[in-house]
Amino acid sequence: VHRGLDIIRTQGERLMEFTESFRHLSYLPPPDKRLFSLSGLLQNLYELLQGDMQVRAISFSIQSSPSSISFLGDENQFSQVLLNLLKNAMQALEGQTQGSIRVCLQQTTDCILIEIANNGPVILPEMQEKIFVPFFTTKAEGSGIGLSLCRQILRLHKGHLFVKESSSEQTVFCIELPLEEHDSEESTNAS
């Protein structure tokens, strides 16, 4: 009887987690777009994760060209996207002794590129699109909504998220964001 009740409780908890995950994925509020500092947001996330990175012996670097980049978007949603990608990179490095995460932020004349690279395991070519499918996961404890939610948030900002490269040397996730006229004017004025 106790075993049966434990199974029912466990299944009920899983169903509640699934329902909560589905709710997050199916209802995403429209972005509250305001000009914010992407480079500043990345620095804040670095400070937030720095302790975990040190405990796991992960080296972390941020490169930004130019040094200060602003974007017209929903800062809270972007924080969620970047935090999820950085945590995924940290999980990919689980058990490695010389893990490395490198973030490159670059602004061109028409877009902003954010690359998050780690030296974890390869993502096979046939998996590189599947990992963005809702509820698909390769993790034992994963819900399979993280990358799908990130992609959905970026689409609301007319952006793209994809695996740029996955080799024995590095795996690189890339975010491409189009610059609106207001973004480039504000970035230039802030420089």
For each residue, the residues with C-beta under 8 A, 3 or more apart:
1: 4 5
2: 5 6
3: 6 7
4: 1 7 8
5: 1 2 8 9
6: 2 3 9 10
7: 3 4 10 11
8: 4 5 11 12
9: 5 6 12 13
10: 6 7 13 14
11: 7 8 14 15
12: 8 9 15 16
13: 9 10 16 17
14: 10 11 17 18
15: 11 12 18 19
16: 12 13 19 20
17: 13 14 20 21 143
18: 14 15 21 22 143
19: 15 16 22 23
20: 16 17 23 24
21: 17 18 24 25 135 143 144 145
22: 18 19 25 26 145
23: 19 20 26 27
24: 20 21 27 28 145 149
25: 21 22 28 134 145 148 149 152
26: 22 23
27: 23 24
28: 24 25 149 152 153 156
29: 32
30: 156
31: 73 74 77 153 156 157
32: 29 74 76
33: 72 73 74 157
34: 72 73 74 75
35: 70 71 72 182 183 186
36: 40 41 70 71 73 75 78
37: 40 41 68 69 70
38: 41 42 69 70 71 78 105 112 114
39: 42 43 62 64 67 68 69 105
40: 36 37 43 44 68
41: 36 37 38 44 45 75 78 79 82
42: 38 39 45 46 62 64 82 103 105
43: 39 40 46 47 62
44: 40 41 47 48
45: 41 42 48 49 79 82 83 86
46: 42 43 49 50 60 62
47: 43 44 50
48: 44 45 83
49: 45 46 52 53 60 86 87 90
50: 46 47 53 54 60
51: 54 55
52: 49 55 56 90
53: 49 50 56 58 59 60 90 101
54: 50 51 57 58
55: 51 52
56: 52 53 90 93 94 99
57: 54 97 98 99
58: 53 54 90 93 99 100 101
59: 53 98 99 100 101
60: 46 49 50 53 100 101 102 103
61: 101 102 103
62: 39 42 43 46 102 103 105
63: 102 103 104 105
64: 39 42 67 68 69 104 105 106
65: 104 105 106 107
66: 69 107 187 191
67: 39 64
68: 37 39 40 64 187 190 191
69: 37 38 39 64 66 105 107 112 187
70: 35 36 37 38 183 186 187 190
71: 35 36 38 78 112 177 183
72: 33 34 35 180 182 183 186
73: 31 33 34 36 77 78 157 177
74: 31 32 33 34 77 78 153 156 157
75: 34 36 41 78 79
76: 32 79 80
77: 31 73 74 80 81 153 156 157
78: 36 38 41 71 73 74 75 81 82 153 157
79: 41 45 75 76 82 83
80: 76 77 83 84 149 150 153
81: 77 78 84 85 150 153 154 161 175
82: 41 42 45 78 79 85 86 114 116
83: 45 48 79 80 86 87
84: 80 81 87 88 146 147 149 150
85: 81 82 88 89 116 150 173
86: 45 49 82 83 89 90 101 103 116
87: 49 83 84 90 91
88: 84 85 91 92 146 147 173
89: 85 86 92 93 101 116 117 118 120 173
90: 49 52 53 56 58 86 87 93 94 99 101
91: 87 88 94 139
92: 88 89 118 120 121 171
93: 56 58 89 90 96 99 100 101 118 119 120
94: 56 90 91
95:
96: 93 99 119 120
97: 57
98: 57 59 119
99: 56 57 58 59 90 93 96 118 119 120
100: 58 59 60 93 117 118 119
101: 53 58 59 60 61 86 89 90 93 116 117 118
102: 60 61 62 63 115 116 117 118
103: 42 60 61 62 63 86 114 115 116 117
104: 63 64 65 113 114 115 117
105: 38 39 42 62 63 64 65 69 112 113 114
106: 64 65 112 113 114 115
107: 65 66 69 111 112 113 179 187
108: 111 112 113
109: 179 184
110: 178 179
111: 107 108 176 177 178 179
112: 38 69 71 105 106 107 108 175 176 177 179 183
113: 104 105 106 107 108 174 175 176 177
114: 38 82 103 104 105 106 174 175 177
115: 102 103 104 106 164 172 173 174 175
116: 82 85 86 89 101 102 103 172 173 175
117: 89 100 101 102 103 104 170 171 172 173
118: 89 92 93 99 100 101 102 170 171
119: 93 96 98 99 100 169 170 171
120: 89 92 93 96 99 171
121: 92 171
122: 166 167 168 171
123: 127 128 131 163 166 171
124: 127 128 166
125: 128 166
126: 130
127: 123 124 130 131 138
128: 123 124 125 131 162 163 166
129: 132 133
130: 126 127 133 136
131: 123 127 128 136 138 147 163
132: 129 136 147 148 151 161
133: 129 130 136 144 148
134: 25 144 145 148
135: 21 143 144 145 148
136: 130 131 132 133 144 148
137: 142 143 144
138: 127 131 142
139: 91 142
140:
141:
142: 137 138 139 146
143: 17 18 21 135 137 146
144: 21 133 134 135 136 137 148
145: 21 22 24 25 134 135 148 149
146: 84 88 142 143 149 150
147: 84 88 131 132 150 151 161
148: 25 132 133 134 135 136 144 145 151 152
149: 24 25 28 80 84 145 146 152 153
150: 80 81 84 85 146 147 153 154 161
151: 132 147 148 154 155 161
152: 25 28 148 149 155 156
153: 28 31 74 77 78 80 81 149 150 156 157
154: 81 150 151 157 159 160 161 175 177
155: 151 152 158 159 160
156: 28 30 31 74 77 152 153
157: 31 33 73 74 77 78 153 154 177
158: 155 177 178
159: 154 155 175 176 177 178
160: 154 155 174 175 176
161: 81 132 147 150 151 154 173 174 175
162: 128 173 174
163: 123 128 131 166 171 172 173 174
164: 115 172 173 174
165: 170 171 172
166: 122 123 124 125 128 163 170 171 172
167: 122 170 171
168: 122
169: 119
170: 117 118 119 165 166 167
171: 92 117 118 119 120 121 122 123 163 165 166 167
172: 115 116 117 163 164 165 166
173: 85 88 89 115 116 117 161 162 163 164
174: 113 114 115 160 161 162 163 164
175: 81 112 113 114 115 116 154 159 160 161
176: 111 112 113 159 160
177: 71 73 111 112 113 114 154 157 158 159
178: 110 111 158 159
179: 107 109 110 111 112 183 184
180: 72 183 184
181: 184 185
182: 35 72 185 186
183: 35 70 71 72 112 179 180 186 187
184: 109 179 180 181 187 188
185: 181 182 188 189
186: 35 70 72 182 183 189 190
187: 66 68 69 70 107 183 184 190 191
188: 184 185 191
189: 185 186
190: 68 70 186 187
191: 66 68 187 188
